[in-house]
Amino acid sequence: MDDWFVRMVHGLSLGDIINTDWSWALGTNYPGLCDMREAFSAAVIRLAIYFKNVSIRLRRSILHNDLLQLTRLLKNHPKYLPNPDALANSSLHLAAQSGHLPIVQYLITYTSHEDSGISRNTNGDTPLMLAAEGGHEEVVSMLAEMFGRVDYRNKAGATALILAARAGKDGVVRILLDRGSDVDAVDGLGNTALHYASAYGHLKVIRTLFESGATFDKPNRQGFIPEEYSYTKQAEQYFKQLVQEREKRWMQESRSRAETPIFGKSERTTPQRQRASSGS
């Protein structure tokens, strides 16, 4: 790229370059060129390609899990750290969605990526949500550990647990529940994780949610309980079986408590005073 042009636009963003009136520069004396306008236009195009390539190369390095290339790019172009795409997905969103643990670890440990707050895209999704939906257990564990809170909601009201349950990612569901995620959280439609697991026929997830105490008869805003969304007859029968198992267990626990004697003060047996010996 021509040195004169680099000096002239140094410190300007691509938007500044495109939106600036450069007509004053078209009369600049630039020896060796007959058509100044053509030279200037070519330089703008080259600069635009250069800037655009930084963004593209940064995303490519994340998608390819190329940590070395990523660190080089960010060292030379630190302003490109967030690098949001058309849907406002940041570098961390992309790394989490791709399940690339080394990239995620680097971005949250060695950069200022999340210093101003948890990243959100246009749907309100956090990187944890995208990792959960993709079933990337190691990334989910790291993000949950680093940021603590796991029940952020997107614009649809869904939590990471709801998204993981809908996608059938049982391992992620277990991790999030262990981290304290609300098993009965509802989205904007009133659906719980159990509604979605039932609707999509994810039997393992259904059992995991049951084992974690999910409310099986909680209606959504339309009045439907999870069982009524069963994807197949098999899923419906499995759901009913789990309900019966839980009710049986409750009855056994209730009976066990009833059979356990609890003594009140008047019910306790007191030792009888022994009579004094008559000596005979």
KOLVEXKOL-255449 format. One record per residue: y, z, x of N, C-alpha, C in turn; residue in three letters. Coordinates in steps of 0.001 Angstrom, whole numbers, plus 524288, in hexadecimal, padded with zeros to 5 digits. Atoms other than C-alpha are relative to their C-alpha. Example, Ala and Ser with C-alpha at 12.3 -4.5 7.8 and 13.67 -1.06 7.14 Angstrom:
% KOLVEXKOL-255449
7FB5A800008037A7EE6C81E788300C804B08000080384Ala;7FB5A7FFC47FCCC7FBDC81BE48356680442802DA7FCFESer;
% end
This chain:
% KOLVEXKOL-255449
7FB5A8000080355800008000080000804D78000080378Met;7FB4F800857FCD080D9D7FC9F8051A802AB8053F800C8Asp;7FDA17FAFB7FEC081422807F980C1A80509800EC7FD04Asp;7FB007FF52802AD8215680578805CE7FF38801C97FA67Trp;800EB7FE9A8057581B81806A87F8577FDEF805947FF92Phe;8021D7FAB080008813E38130B7FB7580461803EF8009AVal;7FB9F7FC6B7FF3882062819738007080367800557FB19Arg;7FC918003980489827CA815477F4547FDCF803167FB5DMet;8024C7FD778049581E3081AEB7EA7E7FD678052B8015DVal;8028D7FB2B7FE55819C1826B67F24980175804897FC5BHis;7FF0E7FB7980356818388329A7E969800407FEC97FA3CGly;7FFC980174805888188782AEC7DCB47FA7F7FF7D7FDC7Leu;804FF800C3802A180D8382B047D2E67FF937FA577FE46Ser;800C48055D801D18079F81E817CDC0803667FEDF7FB3CLeu;7FCB8800BB804A380EBA8207C7C0D7805AF7FF3480175Gly;7FA98800A67FE3B81BB2821FF7C801800E17FA858021BAsp;7FF778052D7FDA381953815777CF70800427FBC87FBD5Ile;800428040380415815E280DB87C353804D78001B7FC89Ile;7FBB57FF76803BB8210B8130B7BAFC8056D7FFA980271Asn;7FAEE800397FD6182BD8812207C52A8021E7FA728000FThr;7FD6A805167FF9C835B2807037C4FF800C57FEC1805C7Asp;7FFD4801587FA77833A1800AC7D22E803497FB1C80112Trp;7FCFA804D67FF5583D157F5727D0208039F8003C804B3Ser;7FC847FF787FB8A8460F7FB047DA907FD4E7FE9680520Trp;802D9800F17FB2783B547F9667E4927FEC97FA45800E1Ala;801738057D7FF87839397EB1C7E1D5803BC7FCF880377Leu;7FC4F8029D7FC7D845327E7BD7E9C97FF99801E38058EGly;8008D7FDE17FAC08407A7EF487F5A67FEAF7FBB1803E2Thr;80101803E07FBF7840AA7E75A802137FAC28012980291Asn;805357FF2D7FDDD8327C7E615805DD7FE7A7FB19802FFTyr;800EA804B37FCD4831337DC5B811107FA527FE3A7FFC7Pro;8053F802247FFCD825907D353810FC7FDC57FEAB7FAB6Gly;801E88014E80536824237D23E80236804167FCDE7FD14Leu;7FC6380342802F882A207C7AB7FA02800BB802237FA85Cys;7FFB97FE2680562827117CDD17ECFD7FF51805E97FFEAAsp;800247FA4F7FFF782A9A7DC477ECCD7FD498021C7FB25Met;802557FE2E804E1826827DDAA7DEAA7FA107FFD580052Arg;805AC800867FF8F818CF7D8E47E18B7FDBC804308039AGlu;801DD7FC0D7FC548175A7E2157ED2380012805677FD85Ala;7FF7F7FAE08027081C197EDA17E5607FBD6800C27FBD4Phe;803F77FFAE8041B813187EABC7D9E67FA96800E080251Ser;805137FF647FD75807817E9877E2FB7FF518058A8020FAla;8004B7FAB27FDEF80ACC7F69E7E9307FF08803F37FBA6Ala;800D97FC898047B80B897FD457DBDA7FA567FFC37FE3BVal;80571800A1801A57FE4D7F7B57D83E7FC55802BD803C8Ile;8035D7FD847FC1F7F8527FC437E50080043805ED7FF97Arg;7FF6A7FA59800707FDE5809D97E3337FD45802057FB18Leu;8028E7FE69804DD7F90B80A937D5267FA158003E800B8Ala;8059E800107FEFF7EB5E806D87D98F7FE718049B8036DIle;801157FBAC7FC717EC0C810FA7E4617FFC78052D7FD0CTyr;7FFE07FB26802FB7EFF281BEC7DB2D7FB648004D7FC3DPhe;8043C8000B803CA7E610817E67D1047FAC8800FA802A9Lys;804E67FF597FD327DB3B817737DB047FEFA805AC80179Asn;800C27FA7C7FECA7DD95825A57DEC07FD6C802BB7FB63Val;802287FD9C804B27DAE5829CB7D0C87FA627FE3E7FF13Ser;8053C80220800D97CF27820D77CFA37FC308020E80415Ile;803707FE297FBD37C99A824C87DCD07FEB9805CA7FF5CArg;800EB7FA6F800DD7CB308331C7D95E7FBD0800CC7FBD1Leu;803EF7FF91804297C37D8317D7CCC87FAAA7FE18801E8Arg;804F58020E7FE047B9438295F7D3AE7FD56803F380399Arg;8024E7FC1E7FC757B755833CE7DE157FD8C804807FCEESer;802347FBD98034C7B50D83DDA7D34F7FAFD7FE217FD62Ile;804978021D802AF7AB9A835387CBCE7FB637FF57803AELeu;80422800CC7FC217A3FC832717D84F7FEAA80508802ECHis;800ED7FAF47FD777A430840D17DC3D801197FFBC805DBAsn;7FE86800CB7FA887AADB83CEC7E8F480443803EC8016CAsp;7FC4B7FBD47FED47B138849A07ED268036F7FEB4804AFLeu;7FCFD8015B7FB537B577844697FA6B804867FC607FEA5Leu;7FBE9803AA801987BCF3839167F47080414802B57FC9CGln;7FC657FD32803707C2DD842107EA34803CD8035480326Leu;7FC967FC9C7FCE07C80E84BA97F43D803EA7FCD080323Thr;7FC67803647FD117CDF7840A27FC3D804637FE057FC7CArg;7FC1680211803A07D4D583AD47F084803DF804357FE64Leu;7FC7E7FBD3801B67DA41847DB7EBFE8035E8021180475Leu;7FCE07FE657FB817DEC984B347F9AE804A37FC59800B9Lys;7FBDB803E47FF557E6A583E9D7FA538034F7FF467FB1CAsn;7FD3A800CF804F47EA8383E5D7EBF97FF4F804CC7FC80His;800D87FB27802FF7EB0D84C7C7E6F2802047FFCB7FA6APro;7FDE7800568054D7F3138489F7DB077FC127FDB57FC25Lys;803E78026F803647E72C841807D5D87FB97803B87FE7FTyr;804297FC3A8011B7DF3484DF67D4757FE46800007FA47Leu;801C780008805857DF3B84E917C5687FDFC7FAA47FE59Pro;801928056C800F17DE9383FA97C4197FDE67FF0C7FA7EAsn;801F8800A78055B7DD6C83F717B5277FF3C7FA467FE87Pro;800DB8054C801E67D7BD8335D7AEC9802A57FF4A7FAB9Asp;7FD6E8012E804FC7DB9882D4D7A1BB7FF0E804337FBE5Ala;801377FBC8803AF7D538838B879A7E8015A805578023DLeu;7FE3A7FB2D7FD6A7DB5E842DC7A3887FB8E803098028AAla;8042B7FD747FD0C7CE78845CC7AA32801A580077805B0Asn;7FE5E7FF027FAA17D1CA84BFD7B73C7FB7E7FF05803CASer;80418800877FC077CA5484B337C4047FB8E803D57FEF6Ser;8040A7FC14801147C336857B37C04D7FCDD7FE9A7FB26Leu;802D6801E38049F7BFCB8523C7B2E57FBCF7FC14801A9His;803918042D7FE6B7B9A78465F7B9537FB7B802248033BLeu;8041A7FDB67FCBC7B23284E5E7C3697FC378033E7FCBBAla;8034E7FCBE803577AD2F857E77B91D7FC9D7FCAB7FC6CAla;802E08037E8037B7A93684D0F7AFDC7FBA87FD24802E9Gln;803E2802BF7FCD37A1E7846557BAF27FBE7803AE80237Ser;803C07FC317FE0D79B1A852E47BEE07FFD580079805E2Gly;7FFDE7FFDC7FA4979F63852237CD18802008054D801E1His;7FEB17FAA37FE9379F10860497D1758036B80067804E4Leu;7FCAF7FF887FB597A4B085E477DF46805B77FE9E7FEEEPro;7FAA780194801487B0A18574E7D9C2802A2804367FCB5Ile;7FDE17FBDB803577B2998619E7CF3E80164804C480348Val;7FF1A7FB6C7FCAE7B15886C7C7D938804CB7FF3A80374Gln;7FB7C8011D7FCA27BB34865FF7E240805168003E7FCE9Tyr;7FB2A8004C803107C52F8638D7D788801DD8055B7FE2BLeu;7FE547FAEC802127C51E871717D2408007C804288043FIle;7FFD97FC1F7FBCD7C39D878607DF568042B7FED180414Thr;7FCA18016A7FB9A7CBC4870CE7E926804E97FCFF7FE76Tyr;7FB35802A1801B17D65386A637E0E5802AC803487FBC7Thr;7FCF97FD3A8040A7E09386EA77D7107FF287FD977FAA0Ser;800E880318804BD7DA64866967CC3B800EF803117FAFBHis;7FFA47FCFD804DA7D991871647C1FA803DD804898005BGlu;7FC627FB9A7FF467E46587A3B7C6F3803C3800B67FB6DAsp;7FC457FFAB804577ED47877047BB7E7FD53800A87FAB9Ser;802DE7FF49804E57E299878E37B1527FB507FC677FFA6Gly;804B680325800BE7D5C0873487AC888017B7FA827FE38Ile;7FEE680572801627D60C8646A7ABDC7FE147FEC67FA80Ser;80177801D48053B7D5BC85E4E79E62800F17FA227FFB0Arg;7FEFC80586800FE7D4188502079A93802657FF587FA95Asn;7FD58800EE804FD7D9B2849BA78E6F7FCFE802427FB5CThr;803257FD99804257CE7984F37786407FFF4805F180054Asn;7FFF87FA5B7FF447D10E85CDC78B557FB4280205802E6Gly;804B47FE657FD2E7C46485CF37931F801598021F80564Asp;7FF957FDEE7FAB77C38A8654579F5B7FBAA7FD9380357Thr;80449801E17FCAD7BB53861577AB337FAC9802957FEACPro;804CF7FD43801787B16B86BAC7A7027FD717FD6D7FB49Leu;802208027E804AD7AFD586506799D87FD307FAE98015CMet;8026C804FA7FE8C7ACF5857D77A0137FAFF800E780317Leu;804B87FEBC7FD057A34E85DEE7A98E7FBB8802047FC64Ala;803CD7FDD7803B579CAD8654E79E6D7FD8F7FBB17FCB7Ala;801EE8044C8033F79B8685939796007FC6F7FC6780319Glu;8033C803517FCB1795C1851D77A1817FB18802A780203Gly;804AC7FD377FE5578BB085C627A4387FFD880153805C3Gly;7FFC67FEF27FA5F7904185F1B7B21D80023805E9800F0His;8008A7FA507FFFC78B4986CF77B392802B780298804A4Glu;7FD947FDA17FB6278FDD86FB47C17C805F07FFFC7FF95Glu;7FA5080062800A179D9786B027BE8B801DF803D77FBD8Val;7FE9E7FC4C8042479DFC872E77B1F8800038058F8021EVal;800527FABE7FDC1799B087F127B954804A28012380385Ser;7FBA47FF2E7FC687A41A87D3C7C3B7805278008B7FD11Met;7FB187FFC2802E77AF2F87A927BA2D8005B8050B7FCD9Leu;800097FB238030A7AB2E8860A7B1AA80103804B180383Ala;7FF477FBA97FC5B7AAB688EEE7BD7D80592800248021DGlu;7FAD28003E7FD9C7B7A388A477C3328044F801687FC29Met;7FBBC7FF53803BD7BFA288AAC7B6BD7FEEC804207FBD5Phe;801367FBA88037B7B8888950D7AEDA7FF7F7FE7C7FA46Gly;8001180134805987BC1C890B07A1387FCFE7FAF47FEF7Arg;8033680496801317B2648873579B2D800D17FDF97FA78Val;7FF6F801858057D7B6D08866678D04805467FD857FEB6Asp;7FB7580332801617C2B787DA678DFC7FE637FC397FBAFTyr;80114803B18043E7C3CB874917823E803157FAF7800D3Arg;7FD24804EF7FFCE7C7508663B781DC802CD7FF1C7FAD0Asn;7FCE8800FF804B57CF7B85FC97774A7FCAE7FFEF7FB0ELys;8038C7FFE2804847C39785EE376E697FDF58057D7FEF9Ala;801AD7FA9B800B07C17A86D7B76FF67FAD78015080292Gly;805207FF257FD9D7B4E486BE0777B080077802ED80529Ala;800707FD507FAFB7B115874CD782E67FC087FD1C80366Thr;803DA8025A7FC7C7A8EC8712778EB67FA7A800D57FDECAla;8052C7FEE58023079D3E8779F788107FEB17FC3B7FB94Leu;800E28039F8045A79EBC86F4D77BDF7FED07FA8780211Ile;800D6805367FDCB79FA8862E5784107FAAD7FF9C802A6Leu;80518800047FD65793B38669878C1B7FB93800077FC08Ala;804037FFC78041378BD9869DC77FE27FF7E7FABF7FD43Ala;80013805238028978FA585D047798E7FD457FBF38036CArg;8025E803B87FC6078B3E855BD785BB7FA648016C8016DAla;8055F7FE747FEEB77E7485D3C786717FF13802058057CGly;8006B7FE1A7FA9B7811C86345793CB7FE93805CE80000Lys;801CD7FA9E800A9778DD86F7F792A88014980369804B8Asp;7FECA7FCFB7FB5677ACC873D17A0B9805A3801C080025Gly;7FA6D7FEB680027789828735779F4680114804017FBB9Val;7FF5B7FC448044F788B587A717923A7FE9F8057E801D7Val;801A17FAE57FE087816D88591798E3803FA80241803D7Arg;7FC1B7FE357FC2E78B51886507A3F6804DC802067FD39Ile;7FB3D7FE7B802C6796CD886E179A9D7FF34804FE7FCD4Leu;801207FB36802EE7905289137792287FFC0804B6803A7Leu;800337FBC57FC2378D978995C79E478057980181801D1Asp;7FA9B7FF0A7FE6679C13898157A1728035A8022F7FB92Arg;7FD357FD7E8044779FBC89DD379458802467FC607FBF2Gly;7FE04803A1803F37A24C891B378C437FE73801D47FA8ASer;800E67FE51805647A3558948877DAC7FC137FC5F7FD5DAsp;804288033780234796A388FB2777A5801577FE127FA8AVal;7FE9B801778055A79CCE88F1076A0F805747FD997FF90Asp;7FAD880280800297A9A58887E76DD37FFBB7FB0F7FCADAla;7FFE280498803687ADA987DDF764388043A7FC3B801C7Val;7FC01803E77FED27B5078712D76631803857FF397FB49Asp;7FC4B800E4804387BF6E86B7275D617FD807FED87FAC2Gly;802D980120804DC7B5258679B753547FCB3804A07FE3CLeu;8030C7FB628015C7AF2487511753227FA6B7FFDC801EEGly;80554800797FE017A2F58709675A517FF3980357804DEAsn;801757FCF67FB6879C3E87982764097FC9B7FCA98039DThr;80398802AB7FC6B793FF875B676FB97FAC37FF067FD51Ala;804FD8008C802C078823877D5766EB8002A7FB847FC11Leu;7FF6D804868037B78D5986DF575D0A7FECC7FAF3802FBHis;8009E804D97FD0878DDF8638A7679E7FA8B7FF788024ETyr;8054E8003A7FDE1780F2866FF76DFE7FC217FE5E7FBC6Ala;80362801638046277A75865FA760AF800D27FA597FE60Ser;7FEC28054E801BD781728596B75D0D7FDE07FBD8803B4Ala;801DF803CB7FC2677D44852B6769AF7FA4A800E88018ATyr;8058A7FF2B7FF1376F8885847769C97FEA28022880552Gly;801027FDC17FAD17709C85FC27769C7FD18805357FF63His;803357FB718014A765548693E7749E800868046580401Leu;7FF797FBED7FBFD766838705C781A780524802F57FF64Lys;7FADD7FD8B800A7774E4872D277F57800058037B7FB2AVal;800537FCDA804C877217877A3771907FD71805418012DIle;802BA7FB1C7FEBC76872881A7776DA8035E8037C80379Arg;7FCA47FCEC7FC85771BB885EC781A880450802B77FCF1Thr;7FBD17FDB98032A77C9288819777CF7FDE6804587FC7ALeu;802767FBE9803367735F88FAE76EE17FF04804E38033EPhe;801377FB927FC9876F078983477A39804E9802FA80198Glu;7FB057FD867FE9377D5B89AFC77D0A802CE8024D7FB4CSer;7FDD57FD76804A077FAB89FD176F3D803957FCAF7FCB2Gly;7FCA6803688032B78633893F07692A7FF11800F17FA31Ala;800687FF62805AF7890B8955775AA87FDCD7FAFD7FDADThr;8029C804C2801CA77F9D88BE27542A801D07FE307FAA1Phe;7FE628017F80549785CB88BE97469E805F37FFDD7FF6EAsp;7FA4D80038800247941E88A7774A1E801C37FAA27FE11Lys;7FE60805168020F79A4287FB2741B2804BF7FDD8802E0Pro;7FB4C802697FDDA7A407875E8746E7804057FF547FBA9Asn;7FBC98007D803D97B065871DD73FC17FE477FD147FB1AArg;80212802C1804907A8648692C736BB7FBD58032F7FD2EGln;803C77FC958028879F4A87452733727FA637FF3B801ACGly;80554801037FE417936B86F7273AF67FE86803A380479Phe;801FF7FCBA7FBC678B348786A7436F7FD197FC81803E7Ile;802768034C7FC01784CF8737C750117FAEB7FD697FE4EPro;8050E8023380194777578718F74A06800A27FB0A7FCC3Glu;7FF32804858036977CE4867C974053801967FB2280306Glu;7FEBB8047D7FCB5780E185F0974BA57FB577FE4280345Tyr;804988013E7FCCD7730F85E337512D7FF337FA1F8006ASer;800508059D7FEE377156850E5757877FAFD7FD927FDE3Tyr;8050D801EE801D3762F584F65753FB7FD32804557FCFDThr;803407FC1D802A6758AE8562674BBC7FDCB803E4803EDLys;8020F7FC9B7FBE97530B85B61758598040C8041A80193Gln;7FBD37FC5E7FE8E760208615775BFA800E2804017FBAFAla;7FF3F7FC6F8046D761728672174E607FBB3804227FFDAGlu;804597FC4F7FFFE753EA86D4974F078006C803D28048EGln;7FF5E7FCA67FB687569F8727375CA180440804087FF03Tyr;7FBAB7FC7C801427636587840757FA7FE1E804587FC5BPhe;801FE7FC23803BE75CAC87EFC74C817FC3F803D0802A4Lys;803A57FCA37FD297522B8841E7559E802F28042280323Gln;7FCE57FC507FCF275C7188A6075E5B80297804107FC7ELeu;7FDB07FC50803B97630F890697528D7FBF1804067FE55Val;804317FC73801A3756198962474E117FE97803D08045EGln;801367FC9A7FB8C7534C89B5D75BB08041C8044380098Glu;7FBD47FC1F7FF777607C8A20775C2C7FFB0804097FB9FArg;8004E7FC598046575F158A7E574E957FB50803A780091Glu;8049F7FCC07FF217516C8ACBE751F480120804248041ELys;7FEAF7FC527FBDA7568F8B2F375E55803AC8043A7FDFEArg;7FC607FC318024C7619B8B96B756C87FD0D803FA7FC9FTrp;803027FC8280360757EA8BEEC74CEA7FCCF803DF8033AMet;803187FC937FCA574F528C450757BD8036A804288028AGln;7FC6E7FC417FD9575AE88CA9C75E76801E2804017FC09Glu;7FE407FC758041E75F968D04E7518F7FBBE803E97FE99Ser;804687FC9680147752128D5BE74E817FF13803F78045CArg;800C67FC827FB8A751088DB5975C22804028046380006Ser;7FBF17FBFB8003C75DED8E27675A967FEEB803E07FB99Arg;801117FC998047F759CA8E7B574D407FB86803C28011AAla;8048F7FCC57FEEC74CF38ECF87528E800FA803FA80449Glu;7FED07FC4E7FBCB7534D8F40F75DDF80262804E67FDAFThr;7FDE47FB308025C755379026A759C280504801B2802AFPro;7FB0F7FDF37FE08762F59077A75B38800B88055C7FD95Ile;7FFE07FAAE802087634D9162F759D080591801E67FF46Phe;7FB277FD2F800D576E9291D417539D7FF33805A780184Gly;800637FA8C7FE547717D92B54756857FC0F802FF7FCBFLys;803717FD108038076A1B9303D74A8D7FA667FE2980061Ser;805378022A7FFD575E7C9276974D617FD148016E804F6Glu;802807FEC77FB0B75BE192C0E75B107FC62804C37FF55Arg;803A07FB8D8002B7502C9351775CAA801B980412803E9Thr;7FE677FBBE7FC82753C69422D762487FB5D80384800FDThr;804807FCA47FECF749E894AB27693280046805117FCE5Pro;8003C7FB1A802F47457F956507610380006804AE803C4Gln;7FFE27FB447FCC774886963C6766617FA92802977FFC4Arg;805277FD847FFDF73BDD96A1276AC980066805D77FE7FGln;8001C7FA7880187738499772A764C57FEAB80374804B7Arg;801417FC487FBC97381C982B176DAD7FA828020E7FF56Ala;805687FE198003272A9598741771007FFD3805B37FE2BSer;800927FA9A801F872611993A3769B87FD1E8037C803D9Ser;802D57FCFD7FC1171E04997AD775377FA85801507FE78Gly;805407FEA8801C7711A19990476D0D7FC447FB81800ABSer;
% end
